């Protein structure tokens, strides 16, 4: 049983729909605790790509919110991308996580430096090292 403060609404903390949406990437519990960010999905980096391993966290309060946590391989810096509530936002996060595992959606620290865009992420990282 979750620690829901809402008597009679415990069913809102069940993760059946999320488990189905995440499929083999699901790593969360059967029932979420109230207002506690919890890892619910893990998307492994695809081999031979510029992708990253991505963790999706969720929080139920009882509305459901999601965020992506991704770590930069070179600096160890962590980046967070968050959404509003609802299943549509969950589905967006799943698609973004999948894209991140193959390097098709990338998050980096913001910089005001202006330079021409690189043709690919590997080339862009090399440019960043030398700037």
C-alpha positions in Angstrom: 0.0 0.0 0.0 1.3 3.5 -0.8 1.5 6.3 1.7 -1.3 8.2 0.0 -2.8 10.9 2.2 -6.1 10.5 0.2 -8.3 7.8 1.6 -10.1 5.9 -1.1 -7.7 7.1 -3.8 -4.9 4.6 -3.4 -5.7 3.2 -6.8 -4.2 6.5 -8.3 -0.7 5.3 -7.1 -0.8 2.0 -9.0 1.7 1.8 -11.8 -0.1 -0.6 -14.2 -0.5 1.9 -17.0 3.1 3.1 -16.7 4.5 -0.4 -16.6 2.7 -1.1 -19.9 3.9 2.1 -21.5 7.5 1.6 -20.5 7.5 -2.1 -21.4 10.9 -3.7 -21.0 12.4 -0.4 -19.8 10.2 -0.4 -16.6 12.2 -0.5 -13.3 9.7 1.1 -11.0 7.5 -0.4 -8.2 4.0 -1.8 -8.4 2.7 1.1 -6.4 4.3 4.6 -6.0 4.7 6.4 -2.7 3.0 9.8 -2.5 5.2 12.7 -3.7 8.5 10.7 -3.9 10.6 10.9 -7.0 11.3 7.3 -8.0 13.2 5.7 -10.9 10.6 4.1 -13.2 12.4 3.6 -16.5 15.9 2.8 -17.7 16.9 3.1 -21.3 20.4 1.7 -22.1 22.7 3.5 -24.5 22.7 1.9 -27.9 26.1 0.5 -28.8 28.2 2.3 -31.5 26.2 5.5 -31.2 26.7 8.9 -29.5 23.8 8.1 -27.2 23.5 8.0 -23.4 21.9 5.7 -20.8 18.8 7.5 -19.6 16.9 7.2 -16.4 13.2 8.3 -16.2 11.9 9.2 -12.8 8.3 9.6 -11.8 6.4 11.1 -9.0 2.7 10.6 -8.1 0.9 13.2 -6.0 -1.6 11.8 -7.2 -1.1 13.6 -10.6 1.9 11.9 -12.3 5.0 13.9 -13.3 8.1 12.7 -15.1 11.7 13.8 -15.6 14.7 12.5 -17.5 18.1 12.3 -15.8 21.1 11.8 -18.1 24.8 11.9 -17.1 27.5 13.4 -19.3 30.1 10.7 -19.9 33.0 13.1 -20.0 32.3 15.5 -17.2 29.9 13.5 -15.0 27.5 16.4 -14.9 23.9 15.4 -14.7 21.1 17.0 -16.7 17.4 17.0 -15.9 14.5 17.5 -18.3 11.0 17.7 -16.7 7.4 17.7 -17.9 4.0 18.7 -16.7 1.6 15.9 -15.6 -0.3 13.3 -17.5 0.1 10.3 -19.7 0.9 12.4 -22.7 3.9 13.8 -21.0 5.0 10.3 -19.9 4.8 9.2 -23.6 6.9 12.2 -24.7 9.5 11.4 -22.1 9.7 7.7 -23.3 10.2 8.9 -26.8 12.9 11.4 -25.8 14.6 8.8 -23.7 14.7 6.4 -26.7 16.1 9.2 -28.9 18.8 10.0 -26.3 20.0 6.4 -26.3 21.0 6.7 -30.0 22.2 10.3 -29.8 19.3 11.8 -31.7 18.2 14.1 -28.9 21.0 15.7 -26.9 21.2 17.9 -23.8 24.3 19.9 -23.0 25.1 22.9 -20.7 24.0 26.2 -22.2 26.7 28.5 -23.5 26.5 31.9 -25.1 29.5 31.1 -27.3 28.7 31.4 -31.0 30.2 29.0 -33.5 28.9 27.2 -36.5 27.0 24.0 -35.7 28.8 20.7 -36.2 27.6 18.1 -38.6 27.5 15.4 -35.9 27.6 15.2 -32.1 31.1 13.6 -32.1 32.5 16.5 -34.2 30.6 19.0 -31.9 32.2 17.5 -28.8 35.7 17.8 -30.4 35.0 21.4 -31.2 33.9 22.0 -27.5 37.2 20.5 -26.2 39.2 22.9 -28.2 37.2 26.1 -27.4 
